[in-house]
Amino acid sequence: MLGKTKYSACFYQSSKEQGAQEVKIPFEISAEYTPPVTKLTTTQLTELTNDGVSSSAAFENIITQNPVMLRLKYQAEILAKREVPVLIQGETGTGKELFARAIHNASSRADKPFVAVNCGAFPSELVDSMLFGHKKGAFTGASADRQGYFQQANGGTLFLDEFGELEPSVQVRLLRALQEGVITPVGAVKEESVNVRIITATHRNLMQAIHDGHFREDLFYRVAVGVLSLPPLRERQGDIALLADALLMDMAKQDVALINKKISANAKNIILSQLWPGNIRELRSTLLRASLWSSEDAISADDIKQALFDRPQNNTSLLEKDISQGIDIQNIISDLVRHYIPKALAHSNGSKSKAAELLGLKNYQTLTNWMDKYDVK
C-alpha cells in the first residue's frame, strides 16, 4: 500500500477470507538516504555509547506522554523550587540522574555546582576523604589538601547515586553531615560548614533494607522528604516508540551519519514487544547497535533482532512478585498483552484473524479491542 496526503489517512485491506479491515500503520515510513553508520570513527562510536546526562538537562528533556510520568514531572518541578532533600527510586536505566539534574537546573541553585557521586564505587577506607576531604599529611599519600564532594558541591546540589549501597558505618557519618550541615575533613581539627542540597537515588527497596537491618531508618527519613518513584520502561505505555525516535534523534546530533535515519514499522513492532529490563539505557544501546548493522535507509526488524541480547526466561517471574510491597495487576496484564500480541501478529504476517486464533481470542475484532485498550501498535 502506498498513500500520500497532508491529512490523516486510513488504510483498508480486503480479502475473501477476512473481508474489509482497517490496517493500523501508526508509524511514519520514509525513504531518505542516510550514509552507512559503518563510516563512524572509533571516537565517534565511543561518544555515542556514552549515555551520560547533559549538564543542561531540563524537564523538557524528559520525553513522555505517559500519565504517570507526566505527573512525576509535575511533582519534580514543584520539588525543584523547594529546598527539601529528594529521593528518586527506580530500576537501573529509568532516568534517575536525568530527573536529578533537571531538579537542580530548575532550582535557585542552578548556577552553583551539581556534583554526581556513585556511592557504590566508594572504597571503604577512603569514604571519609572522598566525602569530606582531607588535609595534607592526614595519611600516607595525602601530599596536599583535597576537597571532598560536600565541599565541591557547596552552595549547589550533591547527587548521591546508588544510595542504597552505602555501608552502615558510612551511613552514620553521612547522617551527621546532613543533620548539622557541618563536616570535618580527615586530619582536620576544625569543623567546616557546608550548604548542600541532597538528592539521592537508588534501585533498592530501602524500606526492605531498613526491615532487614541494612539501612538506617533515621537516615532514610532525612533524605526521603520529596520522593519520586520512576516506573520501568515496560510500564510506560505510549512512551517506548516515542523514546526510540527521540533517542535516535539525539544520537544523530552527535554524528551526521545518523541524520534522518528512521526506524521501520516492523522494527518498532519488535521494540514494542520487548520488556526492556535495562530500561532507557538498554533501549539506547540497542538502537546504537542496530544502527551499526543497518546499511539501509531505515533500521529494519532484523537489525533490531540482531542487536538484542538473548535473556534466560523466568517463567514464574509473574508469580513471584512481592505482594507485601503492593503490585499493579493491570500493569502485569498490560505487560503480557503488549508482549504477546506483536509476537502473534509477526508470526501470522499481520493477519489479525490468525493472530487472534494463536492467542485464543474469539475473532480479530476481539484482538482489535485488546490492542486499542492496551495501546498495542
C-alpha positions as CSV (number, residue, x, y, z in Angstrom):
1,M,0.0,0.0,0.0
2,L,1.1,3.5,-0.8
3,G,-0.6,6.7,0.4
4,K,0.3,10.3,0.2
5,T,-1.7,13.1,1.8
6,K,-1.2,16.1,4.0
7,Y,-4.1,14.9,6.2
8,S,-4.5,11.9,8.4
9,A,-5.5,8.9,6.3
10,C,-6.9,5.4,7.0
11,F,-5.8,2.3,5.0
12,Y,-8.0,-0.7,4.4
13,Q,-7.2,-4.1,3.1
14,S,-9.7,-6.7,1.8
15,S,-9.7,-10.4,1.2
16,K,-12.2,-13.2,0.6
17,E,-11.3,-14.8,4.0
18,Q,-11.4,-11.7,6.2
19,G,-13.4,-9.1,4.3
20,A,-12.5,-5.4,4.6
21,Q,-10.3,-4.5,7.5
22,E,-8.7,-1.2,8.6
23,V,-5.0,-1.5,8.7
24,K,-3.1,0.2,11.6
25,I,0.0,1.9,10.3
26,P,1.0,4.2,13.3
27,F,4.5,4.9,12.1
28,E,6.0,7.3,9.7
29,I,7.7,5.3,7.0
30,S,10.1,7.3,4.8
31,A,12.8,6.6,2.3
32,E,15.6,9.1,2.8
33,Y,19.2,8.4,2.0
34,T,21.5,8.1,5.1
35,P,25.2,7.4,4.9
36,P,26.1,4.0,6.4
37,V,26.9,4.1,10.1
38,T,30.0,2.0,9.3
39,K,31.7,5.2,8.4
40,L,31.7,6.3,12.0
41,T,35.2,6.6,13.6
42,T,36.0,4.7,16.8
43,T,36.0,8.1,18.7
44,Q,32.6,8.9,17.4
45,L,31.2,5.5,18.4
46,T,32.7,5.9,21.9
47,E,30.9,9.2,22.2
48,L,27.6,7.7,21.1
49,T,27.8,4.9,23.7
50,N,28.2,7.5,26.4
51,D,24.7,7.8,27.9
52,G,25.7,10.4,30.5
53,V,23.2,13.1,31.3
54,S,23.8,16.5,29.8
55,S,24.7,19.2,32.3
56,S,21.9,21.4,30.8
57,A,19.2,18.7,31.3
58,A,15.8,20.2,32.0
59,F,12.3,18.9,32.3
60,E,11.7,19.3,28.6
61,N,14.4,16.7,28.1
62,I,12.2,14.1,29.9
63,I,10.4,12.7,26.9
64,T,7.0,11.2,27.8
65,Q,3.3,11.2,27.1
66,N,2.6,8.7,29.8
67,P,0.2,10.0,32.5
68,V,2.3,8.6,35.4
69,M,5.5,10.2,34.0
70,L,3.7,13.5,33.3
71,R,2.6,13.5,37.0
72,L,6.1,12.8,38.1
73,K,7.5,15.6,36.0
74,Y,5.0,18.0,37.6
75,Q,5.9,16.8,41.1
76,A,9.6,17.2,40.3
77,E,9.1,20.7,39.1
78,I,7.4,21.5,42.5
79,L,10.3,20.0,44.4
80,A,12.8,22.0,42.3
81,K,11.5,25.2,43.8
82,R,11.8,23.9,47.4
83,E,15.0,23.3,49.4
84,V,14.0,19.8,50.6
85,P,16.0,16.6,50.1
86,V,14.8,14.4,47.3
87,L,14.9,10.6,47.0
88,I,14.5,9.2,43.5
89,Q,13.6,5.5,43.3
90,G,13.6,3.3,40.2
91,E,15.3,0.5,38.3
92,T,18.6,0.9,36.7
93,G,18.3,3.0,33.5
94,T,15.0,4.7,34.3
95,G,16.4,8.2,34.2
96,K,17.1,9.0,37.9
97,E,20.1,11.2,37.1
98,L,18.1,13.0,34.4
99,F,15.5,13.9,36.9
100,A,18.1,14.9,39.5
101,R,19.8,17.3,37.0
102,A,16.5,18.7,35.9
103,I,15.6,19.5,39.5
104,H,18.9,21.2,40.1
105,N,18.7,23.2,36.9
106,A,15.2,24.4,37.7
107,S,16.2,25.4,41.3
108,S,17.6,28.5,42.8
109,R,21.0,26.7,42.9
110,A,21.2,26.3,39.1
111,D,24.3,28.5,38.8
112,K,26.1,26.5,41.5
113,P,27.8,23.1,41.2
114,F,26.0,19.9,40.6
115,V,28.2,17.0,41.8
116,A,27.2,13.5,40.9
117,V,28.7,10.6,43.0
118,N,28.2,6.9,42.7
119,C,28.1,5.6,46.3
120,G,28.6,2.0,45.1
121,A,32.1,3.0,44.0
122,F,33.3,4.2,47.4
123,P,36.4,2.2,48.7
124,S,35.5,1.8,52.4
125,E,38.9,3.0,53.6
126,L,38.6,6.3,51.6
127,V,35.0,7.2,52.1
128,D,35.7,10.0,54.7
129,S,38.3,11.5,52.4
130,M,36.1,11.3,49.3
131,L,33.0,12.8,51.1
132,F,34.6,15.3,53.4
133,G,38.1,15.9,52.0
134,H,41.4,15.7,53.8
135,K,44.3,17.8,55.0
136,K,47.9,17.4,53.8
137,G,49.7,14.7,55.7
138,A,46.5,13.2,57.1
139,F,47.6,9.8,55.9
140,T,50.2,8.2,53.7
141,G,49.8,9.6,50.2
142,A,48.0,12.8,51.3
143,S,50.5,15.1,49.7
144,A,48.1,18.1,49.6
145,D,44.8,19.3,50.9
146,R,41.9,17.8,48.9
147,Q,38.2,18.9,48.9
148,G,35.6,16.3,49.4
149,Y,32.3,16.0,47.5
150,F,30.5,18.1,50.1
151,Q,32.9,20.9,49.7
152,Q,32.9,20.7,45.9
153,A,29.1,20.9,45.9
154,N,28.9,23.7,48.5
155,G,26.1,26.1,47.5
156,G,24.8,23.6,45.0
157,T,23.5,20.1,44.8
158,L,25.1,16.8,45.7
159,F,23.6,13.8,43.9
160,L,24.3,10.6,45.6
161,D,23.5,7.8,43.2
162,E,23.2,4.1,44.3
163,F,22.5,5.5,47.7
164,G,21.3,2.1,49.0
165,E,24.8,0.7,48.6
166,L,26.3,2.7,51.4
167,E,27.8,0.7,54.3
168,P,26.2,1.2,57.7
169,S,29.4,2.8,59.1
170,V,29.3,5.4,56.3
171,Q,25.6,6.0,56.9
172,V,26.3,7.2,60.4
173,R,28.9,9.7,59.3
174,L,26.7,10.9,56.5
175,L,23.7,11.4,58.8
176,R,25.6,13.8,61.0
177,A,26.7,15.9,58.0
178,L,23.1,16.1,56.8
179,Q,21.6,16.9,60.2
180,E,24.1,19.5,61.3
181,G,25.4,20.9,58.0
182,V,29.0,20.5,59.1
183,I,31.8,18.2,58.1
184,T,35.3,17.5,59.4
185,P,38.0,16.8,56.8
186,V,40.3,13.9,57.6
187,G,43.2,15.2,59.5
188,A,41.4,18.5,60.5
189,V,40.6,19.6,64.0
190,K,38.1,22.2,63.0
191,E,34.6,21.7,61.5
192,E,33.5,23.3,58.3
193,S,30.0,24.4,57.5
194,V,28.6,23.4,54.1
195,N,25.4,24.4,52.4
196,V,24.4,21.5,50.1
197,R,21.1,20.2,48.8
198,I,21.0,16.4,48.7
199,I,19.3,14.4,46.0
200,T,19.7,10.6,46.4
201,A,18.8,7.8,44.0
202,T,18.6,4.0,44.4
203,H,17.2,1.0,42.7
204,R,16.9,-0.8,46.0
205,N,13.8,-1.1,48.2
206,L,15.1,0.9,51.2
207,M,12.1,0.1,53.4
208,Q,13.0,-3.6,53.0
209,A,16.7,-2.8,53.7
210,I,15.6,-1.0,56.9
211,H,13.5,-4.0,57.9
212,D,16.5,-6.3,57.2
213,G,18.7,-4.1,59.3
214,H,20.9,-3.0,56.4
215,F,19.9,0.7,56.3
216,R,19.4,3.3,59.0
217,E,15.8,4.4,59.4
218,D,16.8,7.9,60.6
219,L,19.0,8.4,57.5
220,F,16.2,7.3,55.3
221,Y,13.7,9.8,56.7
222,R,16.3,12.5,56.5
223,V,16.6,12.1,52.7
224,A,13.1,10.8,51.8
225,V,11.2,14.1,52.0
226,G,10.4,14.6,48.4
227,V,10.1,11.1,46.9
228,L,9.8,10.2,43.2
229,S,9.3,6.6,42.1
230,L,10.1,6.3,38.4
231,P,8.3,3.4,36.6
232,P,10.3,1.0,34.4
233,L,10.1,1.5,30.7
234,R,7.8,-1.6,30.3
235,E,5.1,0.2,32.3
236,R,5.3,3.5,30.4
237,Q,2.5,2.8,27.9
238,G,2.8,5.0,24.8
239,D,6.4,6.0,25.5
240,I,8.6,3.3,24.1
241,A,8.2,4.2,20.4
242,L,8.3,7.9,21.3
243,L,11.6,7.4,23.2
244,A,13.1,5.3,20.4
245,D,12.6,8.1,17.9
246,A,13.9,10.7,20.4
247,L,17.0,8.6,21.3
248,L,17.8,8.1,17.6
249,M,17.5,11.9,17.0
250,D,19.7,12.6,20.0
251,M,22.4,10.2,18.6
252,A,22.1,12.0,15.3
253,K,23.1,15.2,16.9
254,Q,26.4,13.6,17.8
255,D,27.1,12.3,14.3
256,V,25.8,13.4,10.9
257,A,25.8,9.8,9.7
258,L,22.7,9.2,11.7
259,I,20.8,12.3,10.5
260,N,17.4,11.4,9.0
261,K,17.9,7.7,10.0
262,K,14.5,6.1,10.6
263,I,13.1,3.1,12.5
264,S,10.9,0.9,10.2
265,A,7.4,0.0,11.3
266,N,8.4,-3.7,11.7
267,A,11.4,-2.7,13.8
268,K,9.2,-0.7,16.0
269,N,6.9,-3.6,16.5
270,I,9.9,-5.7,17.7
271,I,10.9,-2.8,20.0
272,L,7.3,-2.7,21.4
273,S,7.3,-6.4,22.1
274,Q,10.3,-6.3,24.4
275,L,10.2,-5.8,28.2
276,W,13.4,-3.8,28.4
277,P,14.8,-4.8,31.8
278,G,17.7,-2.4,31.3
279,N,15.1,0.4,30.6
280,I,16.1,3.5,28.6
281,R,19.8,2.8,28.8
282,E,19.2,-0.7,27.2
283,L,17.0,0.8,24.6
284,R,19.6,3.4,23.6
285,S,22.4,0.9,23.4
286,T,20.2,-1.5,21.3
287,L,19.4,1.3,18.9
288,L,23.1,2.1,18.5
289,R,24.0,-1.5,17.9
290,A,21.1,-1.8,15.4
291,S,22.3,1.3,13.5
292,L,25.7,-0.3,13.1
293,W,24.2,-3.3,11.4
294,S,21.9,-1.2,9.2
295,S,23.2,-0.2,5.8
296,E,19.8,0.8,4.5
297,D,17.8,4.0,4.9
298,A,15.8,2.6,7.8
299,I,16.7,0.3,10.7
300,S,14.9,-3.0,10.0
301,A,13.3,-5.6,12.2
302,D,16.3,-7.9,11.5
303,D,18.7,-5.1,12.6
304,I,16.8,-4.8,15.9
305,K,16.7,-8.6,16.4
306,Q,20.4,-8.9,15.8
307,A,21.1,-6.1,18.3
308,L,19.0,-7.7,21.1
309,F,20.5,-10.0,23.7
310,D,19.1,-13.4,24.4
311,R,18.0,-13.5,28.0
312,P,17.2,-16.6,30.1
313,Q,13.4,-16.9,30.6
314,N,11.9,-17.0,34.0
315,N,8.5,-18.5,33.5
316,T,7.4,-17.9,37.1
317,S,8.5,-14.3,37.5
318,L,5.0,-13.0,37.2
319,L,4.0,-15.3,40.1
320,E,6.9,-14.2,42.4
321,K,6.2,-10.6,42.9
322,D,6.3,-9.3,46.4
323,I,2.6,-8.7,47.3
324,S,3.6,-7.0,50.6
325,Q,5.0,-4.1,48.6
326,G,1.9,-3.8,46.5
327,I,1.5,-4.7,42.9
328,D,-0.4,-3.3,39.9
329,I,-2.2,-6.2,38.4
330,Q,-3.3,-4.1,35.4
331,N,0.3,-3.4,34.6
332,I,1.0,-7.1,34.7
333,I,-1.8,-7.8,32.4
334,S,-0.7,-5.0,30.1
335,D,2.9,-6.4,30.1
336,L,1.5,-9.8,28.9
337,V,-0.7,-8.3,26.3
338,R,1.9,-5.9,24.9
339,H,4.4,-8.7,24.8
340,Y,2.4,-11.4,23.1
341,I,0.1,-9.6,20.6
342,P,3.0,-8.2,18.5
343,K,4.6,-11.7,18.5
344,A,1.4,-13.2,17.3
345,L,1.0,-10.6,14.6
346,A,4.5,-11.1,13.5
347,H,4.1,-14.9,13.4
348,S,0.9,-14.6,11.3
349,N,2.4,-12.0,8.9
350,G,0.0,-9.3,10.2
351,S,-3.2,-11.3,9.9
352,K,-5.4,-10.4,12.9
353,S,-7.6,-13.4,12.4
354,K,-4.7,-15.8,12.6
355,A,-3.1,-13.8,15.5
356,A,-6.4,-13.9,17.4
357,E,-6.6,-17.7,16.9
358,L,-3.0,-18.1,18.2
359,L,-3.9,-16.1,21.3
360,G,-7.1,-18.0,22.0
361,L,-9.3,-15.0,21.2
362,K,-12.7,-15.3,19.6
363,N,-12.0,-13.2,16.4
364,Y,-10.0,-10.4,15.0
365,Q,-12.4,-7.8,16.4
366,T,-11.7,-9.0,19.9
367,L,-8.0,-8.7,19.2
368,T,-8.5,-5.2,17.9
369,N,-10.3,-4.3,21.0
370,W,-7.4,-5.5,23.2
371,M,-5.0,-3.6,21.0
372,D,-6.9,-0.4,21.4
373,K,-7.3,-0.9,25.2
374,Y,-3.6,-1.6,25.8
375,D,-2.3,0.8,23.1
376,V,-0.6,-2.0,21.2
377,K,0.7,-0.8,17.8
